Amino acid sequence: MATGSAVRQIEAPWVWTPTVLSGQSGWVFPLDDAALLEIDKAYVQALDKLQGQKEKFATLTAADFPLPTLSEKLQKISAEISDGRGLALLRGLPVEKYDRDELVIILWGLGSHLGVGISQSYRGDMIGDVMDMSHEGDIRRAYRSPRPLYLHVDPVDIVGLLCLRPSRTGGQSLIASGLAIHNTILTERPDLMPYLYRGYYYHHSEAESTGEPPTTSYRVPVFKEVGGRIVCNFNANTIGRSIAEDGLEHDPQAIEAFELFKEVTQRDEIVHRLNFEPGDLQLLNNRVMMHGRTEFDDWPEIERKRHLLRVWLMKPDWATWPDDMHCGPPDTV
């Protein structure tokens, strides 16, 4: 299989290593007292718009959650996500001041200034609760368990994670530049790159719930040029199931490329580790960033458990995602 002309070393702000990222502060945006007051006022206005019906938060738009002063910082965050490092950390939201439902409205309101919120699962969740749900007996999805989450991308443009409470131990946020992984593999094993550009079939664990075919009828590229940029799309679980359970990949080199990609995503020189603090809002460009989480040990009391709120945002002004990069129903991690 010949290497196409698109396979090249990528040079862009979103290609970074943890050493470089740790020495930079331009992707961290602390909230000052004026910003917190503005958010609080916007929440009150949004609640009035909802007439007290907090469960209808997804009807809110940016106009319903006005942030005239903070909007300048949000524009910088948007630029950082779109054309900068591909990530941003909004820090200092006083989560202890609000209950879960109030924080859902605030997270949705902030997100409405950055993109268009969409459903995250076949259940229609507009805001996801990322926590260990062992007490409910439902830990099929890794994000609802204390198991590690290996580096992956979500099927959306931007993912936001707001930390309400960290775990007792562990649970570090893992972030990596998907294009730094691209460059690493291209340097070490250029012969395997065509298989990553060709891609793999995806087998979805939630297909029975959604009514969709369990496996894609097409290969989903790991790397592809979209809108003039090389993007990254990888989920080891769904690819692994198509290989192990469906037997859809027979080329030893394609499987070797898959295994090498997974190995590179675990290297210390690739993965940036972040300890979430209450009030941290991590925002990632899913087209160029990968994210995951280390295993954690949690508190036994439900009210003390590690708890993040997740929002998914689409960017209508970004290049349209090609059909073969759609990897099936959400909630596959």
ZADO-1210 file (C-alpha; in nm, 4 decimals, padded with zeros to 6 digits):
<atoms>
<atom x="00.0000" y="00.0000" z="00.0000" code="MET" pos="1"/>
<atom x="00.1595" y="00.3263" z="-00.1127" code="ALA" pos="2"/>
<atom x="00.1831" y="00.6304" z="00.1107" code="THR" pos="3"/>
<atom x="-00.0281" y="00.9144" z="-00.0319" code="GLY" pos="4"/>
<atom x="00.0893" y="01.2697" z="-00.0795" code="SER" pos="5"/>
<atom x="-00.1293" y="01.3804" z="00.2162" code="ALA" pos="6"/>
<atom x="00.0948" y="01.1946" z="00.4601" code="VAL" pos="7"/>
<atom x="00.3373" y="01.4558" z="00.5865" code="ARG" pos="8"/>
<atom x="00.4719" y="01.5951" z="00.9097" code="GLN" pos="9"/>
<atom x="00.2178" y="01.8375" z="01.0551" code="ILE" pos="10"/>
<atom x="00.3305" y="02.1758" z="01.1855" code="GLU" pos="11"/>
<atom x="00.0572" y="02.3684" z="01.3672" code="ALA" pos="12"/>
<atom x="-00.0151" y="02.5198" z="01.7105" code="PRO" pos="13"/>
<atom x="-00.2209" y="02.2099" z="01.7993" code="TRP" pos="14"/>
<atom x="00.0840" y="01.9852" z="01.7584" code="VAL" pos="15"/>
<atom x="00.2465" y="01.9913" z="02.1008" code="TRP" pos="16"/>
<atom x="00.4124" y="01.7729" z="02.3622" code="THR" pos="17"/>
<atom x="00.3400" y="01.7772" z="02.7377" code="PRO" pos="18"/>
<atom x="00.6748" y="01.9454" z="02.8010" code="THR" pos="19"/>
<atom x="00.5821" y="02.2324" z="02.5716" code="VAL" pos="20"/>
<atom x="00.2237" y="02.2604" z="02.6989" code="LEU" pos="21"/>
<atom x="00.3326" y="02.2607" z="03.0644" code="SER" pos="22"/>
<atom x="00.5550" y="02.5607" z="02.9972" code="GLY" pos="23"/>
<atom x="00.2709" y="02.7640" z="02.8509" code="GLN" pos="24"/>
<atom x="-00.0172" y="02.9421" z="03.0227" code="SER" pos="25"/>
<atom x="-00.2108" y="03.0882" z="02.7302" code="GLY" pos="26"/>
<atom x="-00.4586" y="02.7992" z="02.7301" code="TRP" pos="27"/>
<atom x="-00.5607" y="02.8538" z="03.0961" code="VAL" pos="28"/>
<atom x="-00.8289" y="03.1175" z="03.1600" code="PHE" pos="29"/>
<atom x="-00.8992" y="03.2008" z="03.5283" code="PRO" pos="30"/>
<atom x="-01.2310" y="03.3607" z="03.6180" code="LEU" pos="31"/>
<atom x="-01.2143" y="03.6819" z="03.8210" code="ASP" pos="32"/>
<atom x="-01.4815" y="03.8186" z="04.0566" code="ASP" pos="33"/>
<atom x="-01.6421" y="04.0329" z="03.7857" code="ALA" pos="34"/>
<atom x="-01.6791" y="03.7303" z="03.5578" code="ALA" pos="35"/>
<atom x="-01.8306" y="03.5215" z="03.8370" code="LEU" pos="36"/>
<atom x="-02.0819" y="03.7931" z="03.9136" code="LEU" pos="37"/>
<atom x="-02.1740" y="03.8136" z="03.5453" code="GLU" pos="38"/>
<atom x="-02.2243" y="03.4362" z="03.5276" code="ILE" pos="39"/>
<atom x="-02.4454" y="03.4483" z="03.8349" code="ASP" pos="40"/>
<atom x="-02.6587" y="03.7250" z="03.6831" code="LYS" pos="41"/>
<atom x="-02.6844" y="03.5336" z="03.3564" code="ALA" pos="42"/>
<atom x="-02.8006" y="03.2255" z="03.5465" code="TYR" pos="43"/>
<atom x="-03.0756" y="03.4231" z="03.7186" code="VAL" pos="44"/>
<atom x="-03.1888" y="03.5644" z="03.3835" code="GLN" pos="45"/>
<atom x="-03.1833" y="03.2184" z="03.2246" code="ALA" pos="46"/>
<atom x="-03.3876" y="03.0722" z="03.5095" code="LEU" pos="47"/>
<atom x="-03.6418" y="03.3490" z="03.4613" code="ASP" pos="48"/>
<atom x="-03.6540" y="03.2647" z="03.0895" code="LYS" pos="49"/>
<atom x="-03.7205" y="02.9017" z="03.1809" code="LEU" pos="50"/>
<atom x="-03.9890" y="03.0108" z="03.4291" code="GLN" pos="51"/>
<atom x="-03.8287" y="02.7899" z="03.6897" code="GLY" pos="52"/>
<atom x="-03.8371" y="02.4789" z="03.4687" code="GLN" pos="53"/>
<atom x="-03.4704" y="02.3839" z="03.4975" code="LYS" pos="54"/>
<atom x="-03.5164" y="02.0615" z="03.2996" code="GLU" pos="55"/>
<atom x="-03.5760" y="02.2687" z="02.9838" code="LYS" pos="56"/>
<atom x="-03.2245" y="02.4146" z="02.9925" code="PHE" pos="57"/>
<atom x="-03.1480" y="02.2886" z="02.6384" code="ALA" pos="58"/>
<atom x="-03.3835" y="02.5516" z="02.4943" code="THR" pos="59"/>
<atom x="-03.1500" y="02.8279" z="02.6119" code="LEU" pos="60"/>
<atom x="-02.9388" y="03.0198" z="02.3610" code="THR" pos="61"/>
<atom x="-02.6468" y="03.2581" z="02.4072" code="ALA" pos="62"/>
<atom x="-02.8959" y="03.5461" z="02.4034" code="ALA" pos="63"/>
<atom x="-03.0711" y="03.3902" z="02.7027" code="ASP" pos="64"/>
<atom x="-02.7411" y="03.3701" z="02.8917" code="PHE" pos="65"/>
<atom x="-02.5838" y="03.7138" z="02.8309" code="PRO" pos="66"/>
<atom x="-02.2164" y="03.7560" z="02.9165" code="LEU" pos="67"/>
<atom x="-02.1234" y="04.0980" z="02.7745" code="PRO" pos="68"/>
<atom x="-01.7921" y="04.1316" z="02.9596" code="THR" pos="69"/>
<atom x="-01.6910" y="03.7663" z="02.9693" code="LEU" pos="70"/>
<atom x="-01.7663" y="03.7277" z="02.5971" code="SER" pos="71"/>
<atom x="-01.4224" y="03.8700" z="02.5113" code="GLU" pos="72"/>
<atom x="-01.2548" y="03.5918" z="02.7109" code="LYS" pos="73"/>
<atom x="-01.4872" y="03.3343" z="02.5561" code="LEU" pos="74"/>
<atom x="-01.3856" y="03.4587" z="02.2103" code="GLN" pos="75"/>
<atom x="-01.0211" y="03.4005" z="02.3044" code="LYS" pos="76"/>
<atom x="-01.1124" y="03.0536" z="02.4286" code="ILE" pos="77"/>
<atom x="-01.2933" y="02.9813" z="02.1029" code="SER" pos="78"/>
<atom x="-00.9891" y="03.0928" z="01.9036" code="ALA" pos="79"/>
<atom x="-00.7581" y="02.8823" z="02.1197" code="GLU" pos="80"/>
<atom x="-00.9743" y="02.5756" z="02.0605" code="ILE" pos="81"/>
<atom x="-01.0204" y="02.6351" z="01.6876" code="SER" pos="82"/>
<atom x="-00.6822" y="02.7688" z="01.5776" code="ASP" pos="83"/>
<atom x="-00.4533" y="02.7517" z="01.8810" code="GLY" pos="84"/>
<atom x="-00.3466" y="02.4585" z="02.0924" code="ARG" pos="85"/>
<atom x="-00.6828" y="02.2900" z="02.0491" code="GLY" pos="86"/>
<atom x="-00.7777" y="02.3093" z="02.4152" code="LEU" pos="87"/>
<atom x="-00.8653" y="02.5536" z="02.6902" code="ALA" pos="88"/>
<atom x="-00.9132" y="02.5380" z="03.0651" code="LEU" pos="89"/>
<atom x="-01.1626" y="02.7786" z="03.2207" code="LEU" pos="90"/>
<atom x="-01.0750" y="02.7795" z="03.5892" code="ARG" pos="91"/>
<atom x="-01.2461" y="02.8991" z="03.9064" code="GLY" pos="92"/>
<atom x="-01.6208" y="02.8447" z="03.8725" code="LEU" pos="93"/>
<atom x="-01.7525" y="02.8262" z="04.2334" code="PRO" pos="94"/>
<atom x="-01.9291" y="02.4913" z="04.1932" code="VAL" pos="95"/>
<atom x="-01.9909" y="02.4649" z="04.5675" code="GLU" pos="96"/>
<atom x="-02.2260" y="02.7620" z="04.5404" code="LYS" pos="97"/>
<atom x="-02.4718" y="02.5809" z="04.3122" code="TYR" pos="98"/>
<atom x="-02.6498" y="02.2468" z="04.3032" code="ASP" pos="99"/>
<atom x="-02.6213" y="02.0018" z="04.0142" code="ARG" pos="100"/>
<atom x="-02.9234" y="02.1316" z="03.8200" code="ASP" pos="101"/>
<atom x="-02.8056" y="02.4911" z="03.8525" code="GLU" pos="102"/>
<atom x="-02.4608" y="02.3949" z="03.7245" code="LEU" pos="103"/>
<atom x="-02.6220" y="02.2198" z="03.4274" code="VAL" pos="104"/>
<atom x="-02.7817" y="02.5506" z="03.3270" code="ILE" pos="105"/>
<atom x="-02.4551" y="02.7400" z="03.3778" code="ILE" pos="106"/>
<atom x="-02.2548" y="02.4865" z="03.1762" code="LEU" pos="107"/>
<atom x="-02.5107" y="02.4923" z="02.8959" code="TRP" pos="108"/>
<atom x="-02.5136" y="02.8725" z="02.9025" code="GLY" pos="109"/>
<atom x="-02.1359" y="02.8973" z="02.8794" code="LEU" pos="110"/>
<atom x="-02.1312" y="02.6364" z="02.6050" code="GLY" pos="111"/>
<atom x="-02.3911" y="02.8267" z="02.4025" code="SER" pos="112"/>
<atom x="-02.1303" y="03.1007" z="02.3508" code="HIS" pos="113"/>
<atom x="-01.8855" y="02.8482" z="02.2028" code="LEU" pos="114"/>
<atom x="-02.1030" y="02.6188" z="01.9903" code="GLY" pos="115"/>
<atom x="-02.4350" y="02.4399" z="01.9493" code="VAL" pos="116"/>
<atom x="-02.5153" y="02.1827" z="02.2162" code="GLY" pos="117"/>
<atom x="-02.6248" y="01.8361" z="02.1015" code="ILE" pos="118"/>
<atom x="-02.7367" y="01.5061" z="02.2527" code="SER" pos="119"/>
<atom x="-02.4607" y="01.2785" z="02.3807" code="GLN" pos="120"/>
<atom x="-02.6312" y="00.9401" z="02.3766" code="SER" pos="121"/>
<atom x="-02.9198" y="00.7334" z="02.2472" code="TYR" pos="122"/>
<atom x="-03.0932" y="00.8270" z="02.5743" code="ARG" pos="123"/>
<atom x="-03.1027" y="01.1903" z="02.4637" code="GLY" pos="124"/>
<atom x="-02.8733" y="01.3256" z="02.7379" code="ASP" pos="125"/>
<atom x="-02.7915" y="01.6882" z="02.6634" code="MET" pos="126"/>
<atom x="-02.5626" y="01.7058" z="02.9664" code="ILE" pos="127"/>
<atom x="-02.3858" y="01.3901" z="03.0773" code="GLY" pos="128"/>
<atom x="-02.3003" y="01.2931" z="03.4339" code="ASP" pos="129"/>
<atom x="-01.9514" y="01.1431" z="03.4309" code="VAL" pos="130"/>
<atom x="-01.9153" y="00.9444" z="03.7513" code="MET" pos="131"/>
<atom x="-01.8913" y="00.5930" z="03.8915" code="ASP" pos="132"/>
<atom x="-02.2454" y="00.4552" z="03.8793" code="MET" pos="133"/>
<atom x="-02.1682" y="00.1288" z="04.0592" code="SER" pos="134"/>
<atom x="-02.4357" y="00.2190" z="04.3137" code="HIS" pos="135"/>
<atom x="-02.6912" y="00.1950" z="04.0320" code="GLU" pos="136"/>
<atom x="-02.5431" y="-00.1217" z="03.8846" code="GLY" pos="137"/>
<atom x="-02.4773" y="00.0362" z="03.5436" code="ASP" pos="138"/>
<atom x="-02.1073" y="00.0565" z="03.4611" code="ILE" pos="139"/>
<atom x="-02.1142" y="-00.0778" z="03.1034" code="ARG" pos="140"/>
<atom x="-01.9846" y="00.2525" z="02.9737" code="ARG" pos="141"/>
<atom x="-01.6309" y="00.3212" z="03.0954" code="ALA" pos="142"/>
<atom x="-01.7156" y="00.6833" z="03.1815" code="TYR" pos="143"/>
<atom x="-01.9769" y="00.5504" z="03.4279" code="ARG" pos="144"/>
<atom x="-01.7168" y="00.3371" z="03.6060" code="SER" pos="145"/>
<atom x="-01.3836" y="00.3895" z="03.7855" code="PRO" pos="146"/>
<atom x="-01.2016" y="00.2063" z="03.5047" code="ARG" pos="147"/>
<atom x="-00.9388" y="00.3907" z="03.2993" code="PRO" pos="148"/>
<atom x="-01.0532" y="00.5674" z="02.9851" code="LEU" pos="149"/>
<atom x="-00.7951" y="00.5200" z="02.7123" code="TYR" pos="150"/>
<atom x="-00.7231" y="00.8097" z="02.4794" code="LEU" pos="151"/>
<atom x="-01.0015" y="00.8558" z="02.2258" code="HIS" pos="152"/>
<atom x="-01.2071" y="01.1220" z="02.0512" code="VAL" pos="153"/>
<atom x="-01.5799" y="01.1833" z="02.0916" code="ASP" pos="154"/>
<atom x="-01.8062" y="01.2099" z="01.7827" code="PRO" pos="155"/>
<atom x="-01.8494" y="01.5856" z="01.8217" code="VAL" pos="156"/>
<atom x="-01.6510" y="01.9049" z="01.7553" code="ASP" pos="157"/>
<atom x="-01.5929" y="02.0203" z="02.1153" code="ILE" pos="158"/>
<atom x="-01.6256" y="01.8317" z="02.4420" code="VAL" pos="159"/>
<atom x="-01.6462" y="02.0217" z="02.7703" code="GLY" pos="160"/>
<atom x="-01.5950" y="01.8663" z="03.1132" code="LEU" pos="161"/>
<atom x="-01.6823" y="02.0609" z="03.4274" code="LEU" pos="162"/>
<atom x="-01.5392" y="01.9207" z="03.7508" code="CYS" pos="163"/>
<atom x="-01.7777" y="01.9277" z="04.0459" code="LEU" pos="164"/>
<atom x="-01.5749" y="01.6928" z="04.2643" code="ARG" pos="165"/>
<atom x="-01.2488" y="01.5008" z="04.2093" code="PRO" pos="166"/>
<atom x="-01.2043" y="01.1389" z="04.3210" code="SER" pos="167"/>
<atom x="-01.0332" y="01.0294" z="04.6401" code="ARG" pos="168"/>
<atom x="-00.7256" y="00.9190" z="04.4420" code="THR" pos="169"/>
<atom x="-00.6509" y="00.8900" z="04.0711" code="GLY" pos="170"/>
<atom x="-00.8812" y="01.0087" z="03.7954" code="GLY" pos="171"/>
<atom x="-00.6272" y="01.2313" z="03.6231" code="GLN" pos="172"/>
<atom x="-00.7409" y="01.3880" z="03.2965" code="SER" pos="173"/>
<atom x="-00.5260" y="01.2698" z="03.0048" code="LEU" pos="174"/>
<atom x="-00.4864" y="01.4910" z="02.6977" code="ILE" pos="175"/>
<atom x="-00.2793" y="01.4445" z="02.3846" code="ALA" pos="176"/>
<atom x="-00.2357" y="01.6096" z="02.0492" code="SER" pos="177"/>
<atom x="-00.3658" y="01.3660" z="01.7881" code="GLY" pos="178"/>
<atom x="-00.1336" y="01.5193" z="01.5310" code="LEU" pos="179"/>
<atom x="00.1701" y="01.4775" z="01.7580" code="ALA" pos="180"/>
<atom x="00.0799" y="01.1078" z="01.7535" code="ILE" pos="181"/>
<atom x="00.0555" y="01.1306" z="01.3738" code="HIS" pos="182"/>
<atom x="00.4050" y="01.2798" z="01.3489" code="ASN" pos="183"/>
<atom x="00.5512" y="01.0236" z="01.5888" code="THR" pos="184"/>
<atom x="00.4211" y="00.7266" z="01.3910" code="ILE" pos="185"/>
<atom x="00.5223" y="00.8874" z="01.0618" code="LEU" pos="186"/>
<atom x="00.8786" y="00.9229" z="01.1947" code="THR" pos="187"/>
<atom x="00.9035" y="00.5741" z="01.3426" code="GLU" pos="188"/>
<atom x="00.6947" y="00.3652" z="01.1007" code="ARG" pos="189"/>
<atom x="00.6032" y="00.5520" z="00.7824" code="PRO" pos="190"/>
<atom x="00.5140" y="00.2181" z="00.6234" code="ASP" pos="191"/>
<atom x="00.2133" y="00.1900" z="00.8570" code="LEU" pos="192"/>
<atom x="00.0666" y="00.5355" z="00.7942" code="MET" pos="193"/>
<atom x="-00.1405" y="00.4340" z="00.4872" code="PRO" pos="194"/>
<atom x="-00.3367" y="00.1922" z="00.7029" code="TYR" pos="195"/>
<atom x="-00.4258" y="00.4703" z="00.9454" code="LEU" pos="196"/>
<atom x="-00.5354" y="00.6949" z="00.6583" code="TYR" pos="197"/>
<atom x="-00.7411" y="00.4092" z="00.5162" code="ARG" pos="198"/>
<atom x="-00.8963" y="00.3424" z="00.8567" code="GLY" pos="199"/>
<atom x="-01.0932" y="00.0672" z="01.0272" code="TYR" pos="200"/>
<atom x="-01.4465" y="-00.0590" z="01.0677" code="TYR" pos="201"/>
<atom x="-01.6244" y="00.0424" z="01.3885" code="TYR" pos="202"/>
<atom x="-01.8354" y="-00.1947" z="01.5978" code="HIS" pos="203"/>
<atom x="-02.0712" y="-00.0140" z="01.8356" code="HIS" pos="204"/>
<atom x="-02.1764" y="-00.1569" z="02.1685" code="SER" pos="205"/>
<atom x="-02.4945" y="00.0535" z="02.1699" code="GLU" pos="206"/>
<atom x="-02.6214" y="-00.0559" z="01.8275" code="ALA" pos="207"/>
<atom x="-02.8930" y="-00.2725" z="01.9823" code="GLU" pos="208"/>
<atom x="-03.0270" y="00.0285" z="02.1715" code="SER" pos="209"/>
<atom x="-03.0183" y="00.2639" z="01.8723" code="THR" pos="210"/>
<atom x="-03.1438" y="00.0238" z="01.6079" code="GLY" pos="211"/>
<atom x="-02.8439" y="00.0953" z="01.3857" code="GLU" pos="212"/>
<atom x="-02.6245" y="-00.1777" z="01.2314" code="PRO" pos="213"/>
<atom x="-02.3627" y="-00.2877" z="01.4866" code="PRO" pos="214"/>
<atom x="-02.0725" y="-00.2335" z="01.2472" code="THR" pos="215"/>
<atom x="-02.0054" y="00.0411" z="00.9939" code="THR" pos="216"/>
<atom x="-02.0241" y="-00.0641" z="00.6288" code="SER" pos="217"/>
<atom x="-01.7199" y="00.1517" z="00.5573" code="TYR" pos="218"/>
<atom x="-01.3766" y="00.2142" z="00.7030" code="ARG" pos="219"/>
<atom x="-01.3437" y="00.5184" z="00.9287" code="VAL" pos="220"/>
<atom x="-01.0067" y="00.6899" z="00.8686" code="PRO" pos="221"/>
<atom x="-00.7907" y="00.7592" z="01.1721" code="VAL" pos="222"/>
<atom x="-00.6328" y="01.0527" z="00.9870" code="PHE" pos="223"/>
<atom x="-00.7836" y="01.2474" z="00.6994" code="LYS" pos="224"/>
<atom x="-00.7692" y="01.5943" z="00.5468" code="GLU" pos="225"/>
<atom x="-01.0858" y="01.7898" z="00.6260" code="VAL" pos="226"/>
<atom x="-01.1188" y="02.1553" z="00.5353" code="GLY" pos="227"/>
<atom x="-00.7483" y="02.1825" z="00.4563" code="GLY" pos="228"/>
<atom x="-00.6383" y="02.0311" z="00.7885" code="ARG" pos="229"/>
<atom x="-00.5428" y="01.6785" z="00.8896" code="ILE" pos="230"/>
<atom x="-00.7808" y="01.5615" z="01.1623" code="VAL" pos="231"/>
<atom x="-00.7668" y="01.2641" z="01.3990" code="CYS" pos="232"/>
<atom x="-01.0488" y="01.0189" z="01.4717" code="ASN" pos="233"/>
<atom x="-00.9743" y="00.7145" z="01.6878" code="PHE" pos="234"/>
<atom x="-01.1575" y="00.4935" z="01.9355" code="ASN" pos="235"/>
<atom x="-00.9699" y="00.1775" z="02.0317" code="ALA" pos="236"/>
<atom x="-01.2749" y="00.0068" z="02.1805" code="ASN" pos="237"/>
<atom x="-01.4943" y="00.0232" z="01.8725" code="THR" pos="238"/>
<atom x="-01.2099" y="-00.0580" z="01.6327" code="ILE" pos="239"/>
<atom x="-01.0928" y="-00.3407" z="01.8562" code="GLY" pos="240"/>
<atom x="-01.4376" y="-00.4987" z="01.8590" code="ARG" pos="241"/>
<atom x="-01.4550" y="-00.4958" z="01.4790" code="SER" pos="242"/>
<atom x="-01.1199" y="-00.6758" z="01.4683" code="ILE" pos="243"/>
<atom x="-01.1706" y="-00.9224" z="01.7530" code="ALA" pos="244"/>
<atom x="-01.5447" y="-00.9923" z="01.7313" code="GLU" pos="245"/>
<atom x="-01.6228" y="-00.9361" z="01.3634" code="ASP" pos="246"/>
<atom x="-01.2932" y="-01.0473" z="01.2142" code="GLY" pos="247"/>
<atom x="-01.3079" y="-00.7626" z="00.9626" code="LEU" pos="248"/>
<atom x="-00.9348" y="-00.6886" z="00.9522" code="GLU" pos="249"/>
<atom x="-00.7038" y="-00.9562" z="00.8128" code="HIS" pos="250"/>
<atom x="-00.4005" y="-00.7521" z="00.7100" code="ASP" pos="251"/>
<atom x="-00.1245" y="-00.8000" z="00.9704" code="PRO" pos="252"/>
<atom x="00.0217" y="-00.4576" z="00.8978" code="GLN" pos="253"/>
<atom x="-00.3144" y="-00.2867" z="00.9497" code="ALA" pos="254"/>
<atom x="-00.3454" y="-00.4568" z="01.2881" code="ILE" pos="255"/>
<atom x="00.0153" y="-00.3610" z="01.3658" code="GLU" pos="256"/>
<atom x="-00.0664" y="00.0024" z="01.2859" code="ALA" pos="257"/>
<atom x="-00.3670" y="-00.0136" z="01.5202" code="PHE" pos="258"/>
<atom x="-00.1569" y="-00.1596" z="01.8017" code="GLU" pos="259"/>
<atom x="00.1222" y="00.0944" z="01.7489" code="LEU" pos="260"/>
<atom x="-00.1266" y="00.3820" z="01.7641" code="PHE" pos="261"/>
<atom x="-00.2548" y="00.2522" z="02.0987" code="LYS" pos="262"/>
<atom x="00.1006" y="00.2159" z="02.2307" code="GLU" pos="263"/>
<atom x="00.1993" y="00.5704" z="02.1315" code="VAL" pos="264"/>
<atom x="-00.1066" y="00.7095" z="02.3151" code="THR" pos="265"/>
<atom x="00.0362" y="00.5751" z="02.6400" code="GLN" pos="266"/>
<atom x="00.3782" y="00.7380" z="02.6182" code="ARG" pos="267"/>
<atom x="00.4729" y="00.9974" z="02.8787" code="ASP" pos="268"/>
<atom x="00.6249" y="01.2191" z="02.6096" code="GLU" pos="269"/>
<atom x="00.2853" y="01.2317" z="02.4337" code="ILE" pos="270"/>
<atom x="00.0271" y="01.2488" z="02.7139" code="VAL" pos="271"/>
<atom x="-00.0332" y="01.5577" z="02.9284" code="HIS" pos="272"/>
<atom x="-00.1749" y="01.4807" z="03.2732" code="ARG" pos="273"/>
<atom x="-00.4047" y="01.7218" z="03.4538" code="LEU" pos="274"/>
<atom x="-00.5440" y="01.6977" z="03.8045" code="ASN" pos="275"/>
<atom x="-00.8962" y="01.8365" z="03.7931" code="PHE" pos="276"/>
<atom x="-00.9921" y="02.0853" z="04.0605" code="GLU" pos="277"/>
<atom x="-01.3529" y="02.1716" z="04.1481" code="PRO" pos="278"/>
<atom x="-01.4629" y="02.4490" z="03.9133" code="GLY" pos="279"/>
<atom x="-01.2335" y="02.3498" z="03.6249" code="ASP" pos="280"/>
<atom x="-01.3983" y="02.3455" z="03.2813" code="LEU" pos="281"/>
<atom x="-01.1824" y="02.1608" z="03.0279" code="GLN" pos="282"/>
<atom x="-01.2688" y="02.2267" z="02.6618" code="LEU" pos="283"/>
<atom x="-01.1166" y="02.0208" z="02.3799" code="LEU" pos="284"/>
<atom x="-01.1214" y="02.0310" z="02.0015" code="ASN" pos="285"/>
<atom x="-01.2167" y="01.6705" z="01.9189" code="ASN" pos="286"/>
<atom x="-01.0803" y="01.6996" z="01.5674" code="ARG" pos="287"/>
<atom x="-00.7203" y="01.7367" z="01.6796" code="VAL" pos="288"/>
<atom x="-00.7131" y="01.6425" z="02.0501" code="MET" pos="289"/>
<atom x="-00.7511" y="01.3056" z="02.2204" code="MET" pos="290"/>
<atom x="-00.8586" y="01.2628" z="02.5806" code="HIS" pos="291"/>
<atom x="-00.8887" y="00.9976" z="02.8469" code="GLY" pos="292"/>
<atom x="-00.8616" y="00.9375" z="03.2198" code="ARG" pos="293"/>
<atom x="-00.6653" y="00.7263" z="03.4623" code="THR" pos="294"/>
<atom x="-00.8305" y="00.4703" z="03.6866" code="GLU" pos="295"/>
<atom x="-00.9479" y="00.6089" z="04.0211" code="PHE" pos="296"/>
<atom x="-01.0467" y="00.5072" z="04.3719" code="ASP" pos="297"/>
<atom x="-01.3563" y="00.6903" z="04.4881" code="ASP" pos="298"/>
<atom x="-01.5257" y="00.7783" z="04.8113" code="TRP" pos="299"/>
<atom x="-01.7970" y="00.5349" z="04.9269" code="PRO" pos="300"/>
<atom x="-02.0506" y="00.8128" z="04.9899" code="GLU" pos="301"/>
<atom x="-02.2480" y="00.9081" z="04.6782" code="ILE" pos="302"/>
<atom x="-02.2392" y="01.2776" z="04.7662" code="GLU" pos="303"/>
<atom x="-01.8578" y="01.2689" z="04.7695" code="ARG" pos="304"/>
<atom x="-01.8027" y="01.0688" z="04.4499" code="LYS" pos="305"/>
<atom x="-01.6006" y="01.2059" z="04.1607" code="ARG" pos="306"/>
<atom x="-01.8485" y="01.3955" z="03.9443" code="HIS" pos="307"/>
<atom x="-01.8026" y="01.5778" z="03.6151" code="LEU" pos="308"/>
<atom x="-02.0666" y="01.7326" z="03.3902" code="LEU" pos="309"/>
<atom x="-02.0115" y="01.6835" z="03.0171" code="ARG" pos="310"/>
<atom x="-02.1370" y="01.8973" z="02.7289" code="VAL" pos="311"/>
<atom x="-02.0980" y="01.8274" z="02.3562" code="TRP" pos="312"/>
<atom x="-02.0837" y="02.1186" z="02.1133" code="LEU" pos="313"/>
<atom x="-02.0916" y="02.1413" z="01.7351" code="MET" pos="314"/>
<atom x="-01.9315" y="02.4264" z="01.5392" code="LYS" pos="315"/>
<atom x="-02.1445" y="02.5109" z="01.2329" code="PRO" pos="316"/>
<atom x="-01.8667" y="02.7301" z="01.0920" code="ASP" pos="317"/>
<atom x="-01.6143" y="02.4440" z="01.0842" code="TRP" pos="318"/>
<atom x="-01.5655" y="02.2303" z="00.7734" code="ALA" pos="319"/>
<atom x="-01.8340" y="01.9648" z="00.7338" code="THR" pos="320"/>
<atom x="-01.7363" y="01.6247" z="00.8665" code="TRP" pos="321"/>
<atom x="-01.7147" y="01.3791" z="00.5703" code="PRO" pos="322"/>
<atom x="-01.9501" y="01.0807" z="00.5649" code="ASP" pos="323"/>
<atom x="-01.6762" y="00.8248" z="00.6230" code="ASP" pos="324"/>
<atom x="-01.5675" y="01.0011" z="00.9429" code="MET" pos="325"/>
<atom x="-01.9060" y="00.9475" z="01.1052" code="HIS" pos="326"/>
<atom x="-01.8426" y="00.6499" z="01.3282" code="CYS" pos="327"/>
<atom x="-02.1933" y="00.5592" z="01.4376" code="GLY" pos="328"/>
<atom x="-02.4088" y="00.6245" z="01.7433" code="PRO" pos="329"/>
<atom x="-02.2790" y="00.8224" z="02.0411" code="PRO" pos="330"/>
<atom x="-02.2123" y="00.6694" z="02.3814" code="ASP" pos="331"/>
<atom x="-01.9580" y="00.4213" z="02.2491" code="THR" pos="332"/>
<atom x="-01.6907" y="00.4783" z="02.5129" code="VAL" pos="333"/>
</atoms>
